[in-house]
Structures are given as structure tokens and as C-alpha cells.
Amino acid sequence: MAVPQFLGGLDRSRGWAAARYLAARMAAARAYAVLRSSHVALRFVEDRSGISFQTFVDDNQNGVRTSDIAAA
């Protein structure tokens, strides 16, 4: 009887941990953008191992565009 409740709690815990991790990465990207006085973008990529993300910095001061991401 306790196993389904435990598994539900485990899923909830993993969800909270993932949300905290993502919030921390977004805060770090924002801090990096402020430090460099430029735009910073996060791109999420899904593959066989799960979802990952990449960080891109706008070096030419026109915003992070698809062409900038493709060139990286």
C-alpha cells in the first residue's frame, strides 16, 4: 500500500529538483548576460538520452538569432 505513495513522492521530488536546477541555470545565464552586457539564450535539445540545453551569447549586439545558433 505504501509503495504507490512512495513512488508518487519520488516523482514529485524529482520534479522539484529539476525545476530548481533549471531555475539556477536560467539565473546563471541572466547573470552572465548582465556581466557581459549582452543577450544570452538557452536552447533546449531533445535526444535519446533526454533533454539538454546549450547557452548562446550575442557577440554582435543584434540579438541571438537562428543563424548565430546554427553557426556555433
N, C-alpha and C positions, 0 to 999 in steps of 0.2 A: 504494500500500500504506500509506503514512503518513497519508493523508487521514482514514480512519476513526479512527485513533488520535488524531489531532489534534482531530477533532470530539468524540470522547469526552472528551478533556481539557478542551476548551472548555465542554462541558456541565457537567462536574464543577466547573470554575472558577466558572461562573455560579451553580451551586447553592450553593457555599461563600459567594460574595458575597451572595446573597440571604439565607442563614442569618445571616451576620454583620450585615447591615442590619436584619433582623428582631430579632435579639438586642439590638442597640443601641437600637432603638425601644422595645422592652419595658423595657430598663434605664432609658431616659429617662422612660417612663410611671411606673415604680416610684419613681424619684427625685422626680418631680413629686407623686406621692401622698404620699410621706414629707414633702416640703416643705409641702404643704397639709394634712397630717394628715387625709386623706380617701381614699376609694376612687377608683380610676381604672380604666376599662375600655377595651379595644381591641375595635372591631367590624370584622370583615373583610367587604368587599363585593366581589362579582364582577360585572363589567360587560363590555362589548365590548372595552375597552382592557386588561383584565386584572383583577388583584385589587388593591384598595386597602384602606386601613383608616382608621378615624376614632377619635379619642380622646374619651372622655366622662368628666367629673368629677362625682362625687357631691356636690352642693352642699347637699342637705337631710339628710345623715347617715343615710340609710336604705338605702344600697347603690345601685348603679347598676342600675336596673330598666328593663324594656322600655318602660314609659311615659315614663321620663326620656329614653330614646334617641329615641322617637317624637316627643317634644315639641321636640327640638333641631333 
